[in-house]
Amino acid sequence: MATVDDVRRLALSLPRTEEHLIRDRVKFRIGSIVYLALSRDESELGFAFPKEERAALVAAEPAKFFLPRESDLRFNWVEAHLAALAQDELTELVTEAWRMVVPAKVARAHLDPPTAPPLPPAPSLAELRASAEVFNGFAGVDRSWLALRVETGAALDLSLAAHRTALHRWLNSWGCRIRYPREGEPDTFGTDLAAWWQRHTLADAPLARLTPRDISRLAAAYEELAALPIGRRSLGPTAASKALYALRPDTVMPWDAAIAQRLYGTRDRAAFARHLELGRTWARAALEAGGGIPEADLCAELGRPRVSLAKVLDEHLYVTITHRA
């Protein structure tokens, strides 16, 4: 049986997809073109589908598929009862609906990708220092991070309601726009976050010493966290990576949309694992170039004494990719 979370996970793994809440309905679109739409009660899924083929689809399985309302019959569109769809069936329908509205070259690159290009070589210490100098020039660059560290005793623990609130506030300070519960309203985001925290054991090793098993577990945690519902949308890939960094600042090199798209072309679980592998390679190279001095000393020499090497590397990517975009 397919669920709303399954739809969200599949849609957000597809390049260029954006989630929007339009007239109290969750919709997924490419630019201005909607290719998936949930009903207001989220029991039905509308999706892009060739209109010349939909009559046959509905006739073959009328308990599962049905025609859209009369005003929408002119569109390439059909509807389904979400709970009636199997997982593999949902995957095919979502992917084919996406393929109908995305540029053909984007679909080919995602569904039949060429051999992955080599990732960028590790930056030199001189390049990291130059990026650190640029990053230090941004106003109040460390203010919210240092406040979070003080508030949580530098040990964020999501089993504590106060720490979940602190993380919520910190994520919003970085533009994540997660709605705060009104007075008397249950904190569903905090509750879901606590449940996610109980399900995952996160590696706590420095980035340079992550094992393949550590990376696999972090990527699984990232995938579930990115799909975590916040109201009528999901937390999303950028906020999920930032939350993981806040929880494991020595371990996780976060990303934003520009970095993920430039390096990997997508923001799914496999791409995040590859991002951590890249960070591990870069961290090892930086430590070796630093002559084996402790990581904290190296960060201080690079001009960023209050953050980890994982964050220094993320800042280099931000300065060289996002800031230049």
N, C-alpha and C positions, 0 to 999 in steps of 0.2 A: 504494500500500500504506500503510495507516494504522499509526501507531506509538503507543507509550505516551505519548511527548512530545506527540503530536497530541491525544490524549485529554485530557491534563493542560492543555494550552493552551486548548482549547475549553471545558472545564469551568470553569476558573478565570476565564474571561472572562464567565461568566454570574453575575448578581447572586445574592448570599447563599450561593453554593457554598463549601463547606469541604472540604478534603482531610484524610483520616484514615487511619491505618494500624491496621487491626482484624484481629487474628488473622493477622498476616503478609500481609494483603491490602490493597492500596490501594483506598479507596472514596471516593466523592464524594457529599456529602449536603447537604440543606437542613434545618437543624435536626437532628432525629434520623432523618429519612427518607433512606435511601440511594437514589440513582437511577442510579449507575454503580458497577460493581465489577469490578476486574481479578482474574483468577485468580492464584494464588501465583506461577506462572511467567510471568505477564503476557502470555500468548499468547491468552487469551480475555477477552472483555468481556461482562459482563452489564449489562443496562440496562432501565429501566422501559419497559414496552410493554403496550398493552391485551391482556389475556389472551384476549379473544374474537377477536382478530385474529391471534394469533401462529401458530396452526396453519397458516393460509394463508401467512404469511411463511415459515415453515420449509419447507412443501411446495413453495413457489415456488423457493427457493434452498437446498436441503439441504446443499450443500457450504459454505455461508456461515453459515447460522443453524441453531440447534438448541435444543431445549427444555431448561429448567433441570432440576435433579434433582427427583425426585418430591416431596420435602418442600417445594419452592418453587413447585410448580405452582399453588398457591392464590393466589399473588401475581401482580400485573401485571408480569411479568418474562420475558425471553427472553435467549438467549446468542448470541454471534457469535465466529467466529475473526477476531481483530483484523487479521491480515495480509491477510485476504480483502476487507477493506473499502476502498473508494476514499475519497479525502479528502472529496469532496462528500457522499458517503453517510454517512460518519462524522459530519460536521457536522449533517446532518439528524437522525440518530438521537440524538445527544447533546442537541441542542436540544429535540427533542420529548420525550425522557425527562425533561429538566429541567422542561419546561412541565407535565408531569403532576403534579409534586410542589410546585411553587412557587405561591404565591397568584396568581390570575388577573390581578389588577391589576399585579403585579410583572412577569408575563410580557408583558402588553400594553405596559407602559412601556418594556421593553427591546426587544421585537421590533417594536413600532410606536410609537416614541417621538414625542412631540409636538415641535414646534420647541424647540430647546434654550433654556432660560431664560437671560437675561443673567447673566453672572458678577458677583460682588460688585464694587462700585467700589473703586478703590485706597484703602487706608487713609491717613489723614493722618499727618504726622510725629508729631503728638501721640499718635495711637493706637498707632503703632509704639513710641514711648517707653514708653507705659503697658504694652504687652505685654512689652517688654524688661524692665521692672521686675519684672513677675510672674515671668518666666522666670528672671531672675537670682536669685530667691528659692528656686528648687529646689536642693536639696542636691547639691553636686558636679556641677553642670550641665555644666561644660566639661572635667571631669577626664579622661574617657576620650578625648575628641577631641584634647586637647592632647597626651596620651600617644601617640596614633596619629601625630600630626604630628611629634613628636620622633623616634619610632621609625623613621619612613619619610623623614625629612629633608624633610617638607612636600611630598613629590613621590611619591605612591603609584604604584608600578610593578608590575603584576601578572605581569610576566615573571620577577620575583624571588620565590623561594619564601618568603623571610622576610617580604616585604610581603604576600603572600597570607595567611600565618599571622596577621599583624598585623590585616589586614582582618577575617578570620574572628573573631578575638578581640574586635574592636571591635563587630562586628555582634551578637555574643552579649551584649556588655555592654548593648546596647539591646533585649534580650529576643528575639532571633531564634532561639535554640535550635538552632543548627547543630551536629550532633554532631562532636566531635573524633575523629580516627582513633586507634585504640589502637596501642600500641607494635608495630611490625612490620607494621601494616596500611597498605595504600596510601591515600594522601590523594586520593581520587577527586574530592572537591569542589575541592581546589586544582588538580588537573589539568584539570578541566572549566572552571574559572575562567580558567586560563591560556589555554586554547584559545579561550574566548569573547573574551578580551582581544586575541588576535591577529586575530580576525575583524572587530573594530570600531575605527574611528578616531573618537574622541570629540571634539566641539568643545571648545575651550579658551578661549572668549571669555567676558567677563562676561555675566551673565544679560540685562542690558539691551540687549546688542548681538547676541543670537542671531539668525541668519537663518532663514527657513523651512526651508532645506536642513539647517541645524544641528539644528533641532528634529526634523525627520523622521528623521535618523540617530540621534539620542538616543532617540527613541521606539522605533525598531527594535531598538536595543541593549537597551533596557529590557525589551521583550517577550521577547527570547531569554533575558535574564538571569533574569527572573521565573520562567521555565519550566525553569531549570537544575535537574537532579535533585540532591537531597541525600539520599542513602539512598533511601527509598521515597516521598519527597514532593518537592516543588519548593521552590526558594528563596522564591518568593512575591513579590507586588507591593510590600509595604512594605520588605522587605530589599533588593530590587532597587533601589528608589529611593534608599535610604540608601547603598548601595554606590556608585551613580553620583554621589551627592553627595560621598562620601569621595574619589572619583577626580577630580571636577571641582567643588570647593567654591564656586568663583566663578560657576559656570555653571548648576548644577542646583538647583532648588528641590524638595526631596523632599516626600513626603507620608506619611501613615499611613492606615489603613483608614477612620477616622472622617472625615478631611478628604476623601478621595476619594469616599466615598459621599455626603457632604453636598453637595459641589460638582458631581459628575458622575454619580453613581448607579452607577458601575462603575469598574473599575481596569484596563481594557485599554489597548492601545497608543494608540488614539485619545484616550482620556481623559488619558493621560499627556502626550501632545503638547499637548492643550488646557491642561493644568496649566502646562506650560512657557510657553505663550503668555500665560497669565494672569500668571505670574511676570515675564515680560518687560515687560508693560504696567505692572505695579505698580512694578517697579524703575525704569523710565523716569520714572514719575510722582514717585517718591520723590527721585530725583536732581534732577529739575526743581524740586521744592519745596525742595530743599536749596540751591538757588542755583548749582548746577553745581560744588560742591566735590567733590574726589575721593571715590570710594566708601568707601575705608577711613576717611576723616575723617567721612563721614556716619554710618557704623556706630558710630564712637566717640561722636559727638554723641547718637546714639540710645541709648547705654548698653551697646553690645555690640561693644567694640573688637577682640575676638579672633576674630570670625567674619565671614563675607561678608554682603553684602546679601541674597543668595539665602537664606541661613540665617535672617537677621532676619525675612524675610517668612514663611518656614516657621514660625518660632516664633510669629509673630502668629497664624497659622492654628491652631497647636496650642493657644495660650492661649484663643482665641475660639471654637474648635469642640471639639477633643478634651478639653481640660481642663474644659470646662463640661458635657460629656456625662454 
